[in-house]
Amino acid sequence: MATSLVVYYSRKGENHYGNLHLHADASVIVNTTPVGMYPNSEGMPIDLASFPQLQLVVDAVYNPLRSALVCDALEKGIPAVGGLYMLVAQGAHASAIFTGKPIPSEKVEAVYRTLAREKENIFL
């Protein structure tokens, strides 16, 4: 049975950007930094070529709809998603906390689809 391991990287600490090679066997990368967010859309927090076993990339960046990291993964044939759905779901959750009225999942899906469709045609 394979073991799962989650490793957090940051600028400082035991695991930092200077020693990413220690986990080159990663199969999933989740970027939760703002690197690649508009207006600095060209940035990428890491070089995906350093992770030959990569099977999925998740990027919390939601503007642009497809960050440079997501585009790089897709060009390499690696499934990847951006952070727009996360943003919408967080908004719905916050609204429920503040108002005491939960947002139906169908509404979250509808808002996400609308925003994704609108952002699909925006080029910055």
N, C-alpha and C positions, 0 to 999 in steps of 0.2 A: 504494500500500500504506500503510495507517495505521500510525503509530508508537505504540508503547506507552511509557508513562512512569509511573514509580512515584515518588510524592512522599510524603515522611514529614513529618508535622506533630507538633509538640510545644509545650510551654509557652514554650520559648526557641529561639533559633536563626533561621536564614534563613526557614524556613517555620514559622509559629506560628499560634495560634488567632486572632490579630488580623488576619491577611491570608489567610484561607481563600478570599476572593473571587478571588485570583489563579489558583485552579484550579477555578472554578465549572463548568468543562467536564468534570469528573471523571465517569467512567462506573461506577466501582466504589469503594466506601468500605469499608475494613476498620478497625473500631474495636478497638484492643488496650488501651484504658485500662479501669480498673475503674468508670468513670462509668456508673451505671445498675445496678450490682450491689447486691443485698440487703445491708444494710437501706435503702440510699438508692436504691431502685428507680425513683424518679420522674425521675432525672437523665438528660439526653441530652448527649453531648459536642458535638454540632453540630446545626444546623438544616438538615434535608434539603431544605427549600424553596430553599435557596441553590444547589442542584445540579440544574438542570433536565434534564440529560442522564443522570442517574443510572439505571443498569440493574441494580445489585446492591448489597446491603448485607450485610456479614458482621460480626457482633459477637462478640467473644471472651467476653462476659458469658454465664454459664450459669445464674445464679440471680438473677432469675427466668428460667424457660425462654424466655420472650419478653420481652426488655428493652423499655423505652420506645422505643429506637431501632429495634428490629426491628418493633415494632407500628406505629410511625410510617411506616416504609417500606412495610409490607404495606397499611396504609390508603391509601397513595398509589399502590398497584398495582405497587410495586417488589419483586421477589423478595428475600427476606431470610432469613438463618439466624442462630441464636444459637450459643454456644460449647460446648454440651454435648458434641457429638461430639468436638470438639478435646480437651476435658477427659478423656474416656474413652480416646481414642487416646494422649494423653500418658501416662496411667496405665499403659496396656499397654506402651508403649515403655519407660518407666522400670522396670517390672517385668522386662522382658526384659533390660535392662542389669544389674539387680541380681541376678537369678537365673540368667541365662545361658539361659533358656528362653523362646523367642518365644511370644507370645500369637497364636493363629490369628485371622485377620481375621473369621471367622465368630463367634468369641467376643466380639470388640470390637463387632460389629454387634448381637449379642444383648444385651450389657450396655447399650449405648446405647438400644436399643428399650425395654428394661425400665425404665431410668431415665426416659426421655422419657415413657413411659406413666404412671409414678408421679407425675412432676412436673406432668403435664398437669392433674391434679385438685387441685393445691395452690394456694390463693389466700392471699396474705399481705397 
